[in-house]
């Protein structure tokens, strides 16, 4: 097992920026207002672990293809990710803040796990994780991606209200979109120069 610190940081940075304005952050924030935040975080983190494992597995399969085709697919996926982030309008919809309070570890864990596990299928961060795993290494990508996803969930639970009121989500989306566009161009350049 080889760990590349740059690949870990790349995965962390991209996934963190892509997930920050995502619906999962707002779902975590909403669940944290009605449920015990630590239990919510354990549930969301477990769901993210499952998604990262699936995405890294898919990325490893992509890595078996010839180098130029992986770079071309990577460029297309990064381009798609950039497009999705740059075109979105900063969806601020939060889950319903009303409703009954859920208590107890297992009910809170199950609720948080299922909410994230179902909503993250085919999500931009899952596609990006698979893409990074194909080009930057399985373990490094898995560690960086999982750390980013767990950090965003923790951030939402601890400081979500502060961020939502003071940092425009559109700004975060633009930064993430520009980073993904740069990676798309870089990957495309490697197709023709590598």
C-alpha positions, 0 to 999 in steps of 0.5 A: 500500500503506497500513500501519496500525500499530494493525492490525499490532499488533492482528493480532500480539497476537491471532495471538500469543496464539492460536498460543502454546498451539497444537500448532504451538508444541509441534511446533516445540519437539519438532523443535528438540530433534532437529533444528537449530533454525534450520533448523526455524524457516526451515521453519516460517516458510515454511509460515506465510508460505504460510498467511498469504498464503492467509488474507489472500487469503480475507480480501480476498475477504470484504472485497468484501462489503457492510460490514455483512455483513463485520462480521457474519461477523467477529463470528461468527468472533471469537465462534467463536475466543473459544469455541474458546480458552475451552473448550479444556483446555490441550492439552499434548500434545507430539510424540514426543520420541524418534526419530531425529535429522534432519540437513541443511538440506533434510530438516529444512526439509522436515520442519518445513515439511510438519508446520506446513503440513499442521497449520495448515489451517483453524486458528484463527489462519488463520481469524482472519487472514482475518477481520482481513484483511477488516476491517483491511487486507491488508498490515497484517494479513499483516505482524502475523500473520506476525510473530506466527507466526514469533515463536511458532515462534522462542520455542518453539525458544529458550525453549519448555521454560521457558514450558511448565514455568512459564506455564500454557497455560490462562491464555494461552488465556483471555487470547486468548479474552477478547480475541477475545470483546471483538472479537466484541462490538465487530464486532457493535456496528458492524453495528448502529451503522455 
